[in-house]
Amino acid sequence: MSAARDSGNPRATGHHMAAEIAEIPAVIARQVRDHLDAYLALGRGWADTPPPYLATCARGTSDQAALFFKYLTEIGTGIPVASLGPSLGTVYGARLRMKGATLVAVSQSGASPDLVALTQAAQAGGARTVALLNSIPSPLADVSDTVLPLAAGPERAVAATKSLVASLFALSAVHAGQTGDARLLDALAALPDTLRALEPQAAPDLQPLARHRRLFCLGRGLGLAVSGEAALKLKETCLLSAESASSAEFRHGPQALADGDLAALAFVLDDAAQAGNAELIASLRARGAQVIRFDPAAIGLKGDHPPAVQAIALVTAFYRQVWKLSRALGLDPDAPPHLVKATLTR
């Protein structure tokens, strides 16, 4: 049964997640219409007065958006981006020295006390603070200097999907404003139609992954953020013990595990890391490992797109396939065991 058909059946398991995946192009269209100017304005402000460095604060799926932002910013501007541990503000009470820097917090709920505390600690240390939030008002919005809405709408499935894609879009638009990248801006404006045009049956079937004892998700640069999100979703919705790894770091240890018991899901963008990713895939296959390659051609993405848009398309196509895998395994992707929507970590 397709995700679109199943989403209309209120008794079907996974109908919330399926509906939210199907809603992604409409979410992006809403962001283009209502919030693109605000995203661009933040980036243009950074271009006028560049912060000496940026830092991020997030958990779970949102932390993959933060990693995406790190690579996007460091590759495109050369400004370093540090990932700060949320526990710095609560468990450890660290006094941060961040004069002139900017902290970017990404959250679906804006309710985690540790994200709020870290944002306050960054402000006390001299940083400007920005929050990208799907839930406004929220405690995190209340303590942030600048709040940008993700506008993904209510997300009922525990496993986040549309809010992650909304985060990637918003961060890409901020980057387009910061760099003046007209090609990226044009591609973002066209993204709703780009995602609608993806061929649902073109993406690789993930079911072979479930037959292997060891499972890795691989990527590099922006693809590493997609890899991290894929590993998280395979754990959450399919109860598969998947580990995300840089395709470069994989060669320095984990590759020793490569044999017929290993499966890898490789996210390959058309960027500077493409050749190295392809070499690793060939090496793993030569050792008997099962490798499923997710790249623009594999998901039916047509045309020439910036790497940020490729990454957004890849994660959207992956969501459709992981939903199918979860259902095939007899699980309910809406309600992973032992998890709730907002984890109020301290």
C-alpha positions in Angstrom: 0.0 0.0 0.0 1.4 3.4 -0.9 2.1 6.1 1.7 -0.4 8.4 0.1 -3.2 5.9 0.2 -2.3 4.6 3.7 -2.3 8.2 5.1 -6.0 8.4 4.5 -6.8 5.4 6.7 -7.1 6.5 10.4 -6.7 2.9 11.6 -3.5 2.2 9.7 -0.2 2.1 11.5 2.1 4.9 10.4 -0.6 7.0 8.8 0.6 10.2 10.6 4.2 9.7 9.4 3.0 9.0 5.9 0.8 12.1 5.8 3.6 14.3 7.1 6.1 13.0 4.5 3.5 13.7 1.8 3.1 17.2 3.2 6.7 18.2 2.8 6.4 20.0 -0.6 3.5 22.1 0.8 5.6 22.9 3.9 8.4 24.2 1.8 5.9 26.2 -0.4 4.6 27.8 2.8 8.1 28.7 3.9 8.9 30.2 0.4 5.7 32.3 0.6 5.7 33.5 4.2 9.2 33.2 5.6 11.9 33.2 2.9 12.5 37.0 3.3 13.2 36.6 7.0 15.7 33.7 6.4 17.5 35.7 3.8 17.6 38.8 6.0 19.4 36.9 8.8 22.0 35.6 6.3 22.5 39.1 4.8 23.0 40.5 8.3 25.8 38.0 8.8 27.3 39.0 5.5 27.4 42.6 6.5 28.8 41.9 10.0 30.3 38.4 9.9 30.5 36.7 13.3 34.0 35.4 14.1 32.4 32.0 14.6 29.1 30.3 14.9 27.9 27.6 17.2 24.9 25.3 17.2 22.7 23.7 19.8 20.2 20.9 19.1 19.3 17.3 19.8 18.2 14.3 17.8 16.9 15.0 14.4 17.4 18.7 14.8 21.1 18.0 15.5 21.4 16.5 12.0 20.1 19.9 10.7 22.8 21.6 12.7 25.4 19.3 11.2 24.1 20.2 7.7 24.4 23.9 8.7 28.0 23.4 9.8 29.1 21.9 6.5 27.1 24.4 4.5 28.6 27.3 6.3 32.2 26.1 6.6 32.4 25.1 2.9 30.6 28.2 1.7 32.0 30.9 3.9 35.0 29.6 5.8 33.5 30.6 9.1 33.9 27.9 11.7 30.8 26.3 13.3 31.1 24.5 16.6 28.5 22.1 18.0 27.9 22.8 21.7 26.7 20.0 24.0 23.3 21.0 25.4 24.3 19.7 28.8 26.9 22.5 29.2 24.1 24.8 30.4 22.4 22.5 32.8 24.3 19.5 34.0 27.7 21.2 33.9 26.9 24.8 34.3 29.7 26.0 32.0 30.4 29.7 31.7 30.8 30.2 28.0 33.1 32.8 26.4 31.3 33.7 23.1 31.8 37.4 22.7 30.8 38.4 19.1 29.7 34.9 18.2 26.3 33.7 17.3 24.5 30.6 18.6 22.0 28.9 16.4 19.5 26.6 18.2 17.3 24.3 16.1 14.3 22.6 17.7 10.9 21.2 16.8 9.3 21.8 20.2 11.5 24.5 21.8 10.7 22.9 25.1 13.9 21.1 26.2 15.3 22.8 29.3 18.9 22.1 28.3 18.5 24.0 25.0 17.0 26.9 26.9 19.8 26.9 29.5 22.5 26.7 26.9 21.0 29.6 24.9 20.9 31.7 28.1 24.5 30.7 28.9 25.6 31.8 25.4 23.9 35.2 25.8 25.6 35.6 29.2 28.9 34.9 27.4 28.4 37.6 24.9 26.7 35.7 22.0 23.8 36.7 19.9 21.2 33.9 19.7 19.0 32.6 17.0 16.3 29.9 17.3 14.8 28.0 14.4 11.5 26.6 15.9 8.4 24.8 14.7 6.6 25.6 18.0 6.1 29.3 18.7 5.5 30.4 21.4 7.9 28.1 23.4 10.4 28.4 26.2 13.3 28.6 23.7 11.6 31.3 21.7 11.2 33.3 24.9 14.9 33.5 25.6 16.3 33.9 22.0 17.3 37.2 20.4 15.9 36.2 17.0 13.3 33.6 16.3 12.7 32.1 12.8 9.6 30.0 12.3 9.9 26.6 10.5 6.2 26.6 9.8 6.0 22.8 9.4 2.7 22.7 11.2 1.7 20.1 13.8 3.8 16.9 13.7 1.9 14.0 15.3 4.3 11.1 14.4 7.0 10.7 17.1 9.6 10.3 14.3 10.2 13.8 12.9 10.2 14.2 9.1 8.7 17.4 7.7 10.2 19.6 10.5 13.7 18.3 9.6 13.2 19.2 6.0 11.8 22.6 7.0 15.0 23.1 9.1 17.2 22.2 6.1 15.3 24.6 3.9 15.5 27.5 6.4 19.2 27.0 7.0 19.9 26.8 3.3 18.0 30.0 2.7 20.0 31.7 5.5 23.1 30.5 3.7 21.9 31.9 0.4 21.4 35.3 2.0 24.8 35.2 3.6 26.7 34.2 0.5 24.5 35.9 -2.2 24.2 32.5 -3.9 21.6 33.2 -6.6 21.7 29.7 -8.0 20.9 28.3 -4.6 18.2 30.8 -4.0 16.5 30.0 -7.3 16.7 26.2 -6.5 15.2 26.8 -3.1 12.3 28.8 -4.6 11.6 25.9 -7.0 12.1 23.2 -4.4 8.4 22.5 -3.8 8.0 21.5 -7.5 11.3 19.7 -7.4 10.2 17.5 -4.5 6.7 16.9 -6.1 8.5 15.7 -9.2 10.5 13.0 -7.5 9.5 9.5 -8.7 8.2 7.5 -5.7 9.1 4.2 -7.2 12.6 5.2 -8.3 14.2 5.2 -4.9 16.0 2.0 -3.8 14.2 -0.5 -1.7 15.6 -0.6 1.8 14.4 -4.1 2.7 17.7 -5.8 2.0 19.2 -3.8 4.9 17.1 -5.7 7.5 18.8 -9.0 6.6 22.3 -8.0 7.8 23.8 -8.1 11.2 25.8 -4.9 10.9 24.4 -1.8 9.3 26.1 1.5 8.6 24.9 4.8 7.0 27.6 6.6 5.2 28.1 10.1 3.8 30.4 13.1 3.7 29.8 16.8 4.0 26.1 17.6 3.6 25.6 13.9 2.9 26.9 13.1 6.4 24.0 15.0 7.9 21.6 12.9 5.8 23.4 9.8 6.9 23.0 10.7 10.6 19.3 11.3 10.1 18.9 8.0 8.2 20.7 6.0 11.0 18.4 7.6 13.6 15.3 6.8 11.6 16.3 3.2 11.0 16.7 2.8 14.8 13.5 4.7 15.7 11.1 3.3 13.1 12.6 0.0 12.1 14.4 -1.1 15.3 17.6 -1.7 13.3 20.9 -0.9 15.0 22.3 1.5 12.4 25.5 3.6 12.9 26.2 6.7 10.9 29.8 7.3 9.8 31.8 9.6 7.6 32.8 7.8 4.5 36.3 9.1 5.1 36.4 8.0 8.7 35.0 4.6 7.8 38.2 3.8 6.1 40.2 4.3 9.3 38.6 1.4 11.4 35.1 0.3 10.7 36.0 -0.9 7.2 37.6 -3.9 9.0 34.1 -5.1 9.6 33.3 -5.3 5.8 32.1 -8.7 4.8 28.9 -10.5 3.9 27.3 -9.6 7.3 27.6 -5.9 6.7 25.2 -3.6 4.9 25.7 0.0 4.1 23.4 2.8 3.0 25.5 5.3 1.2 24.3 8.9 0.5 26.3 10.3 -2.4 25.9 13.9 -3.6 27.2 15.3 -6.8 29.9 17.3 -5.1 33.7 17.2 -4.4 33.3 14.0 -2.3 31.5 12.0 -5.0 34.6 10.2 -6.3 35.8 9.2 -2.9 32.4 7.9 -1.9 32.2 5.8 -5.1 35.6 4.3 -4.4 34.5 3.3 -0.9 31.3 1.7 -2.2 33.3 -0.3 -4.8 35.7 -1.5 -2.0 32.8 -2.6 0.3 31.1 -4.5 -2.5 34.4 -6.2 -3.4 34.5 -7.5 0.2 31.0 -8.9 0.0 29.1 -6.2 1.7 25.6 -5.2 0.6 25.6 -1.5 -0.4 22.6 0.6 -1.3 23.5 3.8 -3.0 21.2 6.8 -2.6 22.2 9.5 -5.0 20.2 12.0 -7.2 19.8 9.6 -10.1 18.6 6.8 -7.8 15.7 8.8 -6.5 14.7 10.3 -9.9 16.0 13.8 -9.2 16.2 15.4 -12.6 18.3 18.5 -13.5 21.3 20.2 -12.1 20.8 21.1 -8.4 23.1 22.6 -5.7 24.3 20.1 -3.2 22.0 21.5 -0.4 19.0 20.8 -2.6 20.3 17.4 -3.5 20.6 16.6 0.2 17.0 17.8 0.9 15.7 15.6 -1.9 17.7 12.6 -0.7 16.3 12.8 2.8 12.8 13.2 1.6 13.0 10.2 -0.6 14.7 8.2 2.2 11.7 9.0 4.5 9.3 7.4 2.0 11.4 4.3 1.9 12.1 3.9 5.6 8.3 4.2 6.2 7.8 1.3 3.8 10.5 -0.7 5.6 9.0 -0.1 9.0 5.6 -1.3 7.8 7.2 -4.3 6.1 8.8 -5.3 9.4 5.4 -5.2 11.1 6.1 -2.0 13.1 4.2 1.3 13.7 6.5 4.1 12.5 4.2 6.6 14.2 5.0 5.3 17.7 8.5 3.9 18.2 8.7 2.0 21.5 9.9 3.9 24.6 9.9 7.3 22.8 7.8 10.5 23.1 7.6 13.5 20.8 9.5 16.0 23.0 12.3 14.7 25.2 12.7 17.2 28.0 16.3 16.5 28.7 18.3 18.4 31.3 
